[in-house]
Every structure is written in C-alpha cells, then in structure tokens.
Amino acid sequence: MAAHVTNAAGMVARNPGTAVVAGVVTVGAVALAAPLAIAAPVLAAVGFTAEGVAATSIAAGIQAGIGNVVGGSVFAICQSAAAGGAGAAAVATGTQVVGGIAAAGAALGKFLWGRGRERE
C-alpha cells in the first residue's frame, strides 16, 4: 500500500470524528459548488431518469401511491430535474442549501465538541 494511503488510514483510525467531519464538509462543499453532481446520481438511484420514471423503482412506487402527479409538486420537480428541465434549478438550490447546512453543522459541531473537551 502506498505511504500516503497508509498515513491517511492511520489518521482516520486515530481521529474518526475529525475524519467524518472532513468528509461531511467536503461533500457539503461539492454540493455548494456543483449541486447537480450530487443530485443527478441520487435522482437516478431513486428512479427518476431522462426518459421518465424507471419501472420497479422507488419513484415508480411513490407514483403508484400518489396517482396523478400534480404539476409543481416535489415529485414533478424531481422528474423535471432528471429530464434536464426547469426542475433542475430547484433541485440544485435545494442541494446547495442542504449541503451548506450539513457542512456548517458538522464544522460547528466539531468546533463546539473541541471547546467542551478543552474544559475537561
């Protein structure tokens, strides 16, 4: 194994909390900078595709449960985004908001945890 991989694995083993925070902050930064790079694979995994809802997917199950899809609903926005339509802007904005909150929350939590540990 390369030395840098061994060093990284050792750092994670010694500081698992810091490693998790670093991962969350990194994903949050990607969500802010390139939100559709995160949202598009998630939409596809759930079953929203450019061609429509994939058969036997989670999205198909939801659609079967809700019946007629109302324009402007979360379901319609997700399908629009997957097809490259106007919903992409709404999904991108939502991804940025969630990513920013997650990154800020993880960083703040780590900061506050460290401050509490200093007092012990």
C-alpha positions as a printed Julia matrix, in Angstrom:
120×3 Matrix{Float64}:
   0.0    0.0     0.0
   1.29   3.47   -0.85
   2.63   5.52    2.06
   0.05   8.29    1.67
  -2.8    5.77    1.85
  -1.28   4.21    4.97
  -0.86   7.65    6.52
  -4.47   8.6     5.71
  -5.8    5.32    7.12
  -3.8    5.9    10.3
  -5.18   9.43   10.65
  -8.74   8.15   10.26
  -8.13   5.42   12.85
  -6.71   7.91   15.36
  -9.27  10.67   14.66
 -12.53   9.14   13.43
 -14.63  12.18   14.43
 -12.39  14.55   12.52
 -12.46  12.23    9.51
 -16.27  12.19    9.49
 -16.41  15.98    9.79
 -13.89  16.34    6.96
 -16.0   14.05    4.79
 -19.24  15.9     5.53
 -17.62  19.28    4.92
 -16.14  18.02    1.64
 -19.48  16.7     0.41
 -21.12  19.96    1.52
 -18.55  21.96   -0.45
 -19.2   19.85   -3.55
 -22.95  20.35   -3.05
 -22.4   24.1    -2.99
 -20.06  24.18   -5.98
 -21.63  21.51   -8.22
 -25.03  20.57   -6.8
 -26.21  18.51   -9.75
 -23.08  16.34   -9.49
 -24.64  15.06   -6.27
 -28.34  15.38   -7.09
 -28.31  13.67  -10.51
 -26.98  10.3    -9.28
 -29.36  10.4    -6.31
 -32.34  11.09   -8.59
 -31.24   8.26  -10.9
 -30.8    5.86   -7.98
 -34.36   6.59   -6.83
 -35.71   6.05  -10.36
 -36.04   9.49  -11.95
 -34.5    9.31  -15.44
 -34.38  11.48  -18.55
 -36.87   9.08  -20.17
 -39.3    9.14  -17.24
 -39.83   7.16  -14.07
 -38.0    3.83  -14.15
 -40.21   0.76  -13.77
 -39.97  -1.05  -10.41
 -38.04   1.86   -8.85
 -38.71   3.74   -5.64
 -40.05   6.61   -7.75
 -42.45   4.21   -9.51
 -43.72   3.01   -6.14
 -44.27   6.58   -5.0
 -46.04   7.45   -8.23
 -48.29   4.41   -7.87
 -49.19   5.58   -4.38
 -49.94   9.21   -5.26
 -51.74   8.61   -8.54
 -51.89  11.63  -10.85
 -48.81  13.8   -10.38
 -49.63  17.43   -9.74
 -47.53  19.98  -11.62
 -45.16  21.82   -9.29
 -45.16  19.01   -6.71
 -41.89  17.66   -5.34
 -42.36  14.54   -7.48
 -42.87  16.61  -10.64
 -39.85  18.81   -9.84
 -37.64  15.75   -9.33
 -38.76  14.22  -12.64
 -38.24  17.55  -14.41
 -34.74  17.82  -12.96
 -33.83  14.29  -14.04
 -35.02  15.1   -17.56
 -32.95  18.3   -17.64
 -35.94  20.6   -17.34
 -36.76  23.61  -15.2
 -36.84  21.46  -12.06
 -33.05  21.22  -12.21
 -32.72  24.75  -10.81
 -34.95  23.96   -7.84
 -33.17  20.67   -7.14
 -29.77  22.39   -7.45
 -30.82  25.09   -5.0
 -32.17  22.54   -2.54
 -28.97  20.51   -2.79
 -26.9   23.63   -2.12
 -28.98  24.53    0.93
 -28.79  21.03    2.41
 -25.06  20.73    1.62
 -24.3   24.11    3.16
 -26.27  23.34    6.3
 -24.62  19.92    6.65
 -21.11  21.35    6.2
 -21.71  24.24    8.57
 -23.36  21.97   11.13
 -20.51  19.46   11.04
 -17.87  22.17   11.35
 -19.75  23.91   14.16
 -20.31  20.62   15.97
 -16.61  19.77   15.75
 -15.7   23.25   16.99
 -18.09  23.06   19.94
 -17.01  19.5    20.76
 -13.4   20.64   20.83
 -14.23  23.58   23.11
 -16.05  21.29   25.54
 -13.14  18.84   25.59
 -10.68  21.64   26.41
 -12.52  22.35   29.67
 -12.23  18.76   30.91
